[in-house]
Amino acid sequence: FGKWHLGSEQSLKDFGYDYSFAAGHAGSPISFLYPFNVTKGKGKNKKAPVPDVDEVSKEGDYLMDVMEANVAKYITNVDKSKPFMAMFSFYAVHQPLEAKEKDIKRNRKEINAFDFGNQPEYILEGTGRTKMRQDNPTYAAMVETMDENVGKLLQLLKDLNIEDNTIIIFSSDHGGLSNDGTNQRHLATTNYPLRAGKGWLYDGGIKVPLMVKWNGKFQPKTDNQSLVMLMDVFPTLLDITSHKSLNTNGKSFLPILENKETWTDRTVFWHSSKARPTNTGDTKSSAIRKGNFKLINWYEEGRNELYDLSEDPSEFKDISKENPELTSQLLKELNTWKANF
């Protein structure tokens, strides 16, 4: 259900899904307000459409609500004597920033009354700026609507008496849109105190929450700072459901969920091969994190930045020059990884 965005024209059945709704190749909808696939105002529609949604919607409908209703319909009617999986991606929060007017007005009133003190609205970053204030009423309204719809689905699981036998995983693909480039576009949010956002390899762009719920199996309200990746979700589900492990780059974090392990010294890598100087202001980079130390290599510029995340989670104090041996060691590991993928 929802955002697919893998750039393939293949049917989702080719990827193992039996049913799909609103799952197209678009990275974002033309509009969150009905009609969802019609360009409003000037300009031509160049985006891939969000399938299925306009046919079951009417004037005044909001995309996230339409999608939740169809997920609820599927879960209600699916054969619950067999295991099932539903993957639901809202297309949100994402541009275009559009929300219900009543929610925008309420949030605008609250934001206007808030004192940001000496916090600047922007700081310079790359070829553009990083937003430093959480002051967008439309963004806040979109988050609220998503939260409400997640709540509806959780209540549905209770009403259907399947909550205790359902594993719920909630996460995001990257940090919020807090950076622009030379385009100076309208920005959605800030990830402060994390640095930068979508498109960047600072933690503001790559560090996201991951929440897992399974009544009676996993201890609720447990905060674990272990370093896991989204690629770990698949092997974790295989482990939970006692399926044979496959040869994947991820690893099961079931021991973390069962409070048997904590991963603090794991080594992980990232690679961003596309520069977006006009869009998000970033340039090509790779990164390695080993324990608390993180190295970002701006490989076309021939420079490195090293951070101790235990002391500097905002990544504003580059310690590469004070630690040449560690910088060299991490860069060697990073380049070895890149040479082998």
Secondary structure by P-SEA (a helix, b strand, c coil): ccccccccccccccccccccccccccccccccccccccccccccccccccccccccccccccaaaaaaaaaaaaaacccccbbbbbbbbcccccccccccaaaaaaaaaaaaaccccccccccccccbbbbcccccaaaaaaaaaaaaaaaaaaaaaaaacccccbbbbbbbccccccccccccccccccccccccccccccccccbbbbbbbbcccccccccccccccccaaaaaaaaaacccccccccccccccccccccccccccccccccccccccccccccccccccbbbbbcccccbbbbbccccccccccccccccaaaaaaaaaaaaaaaacc
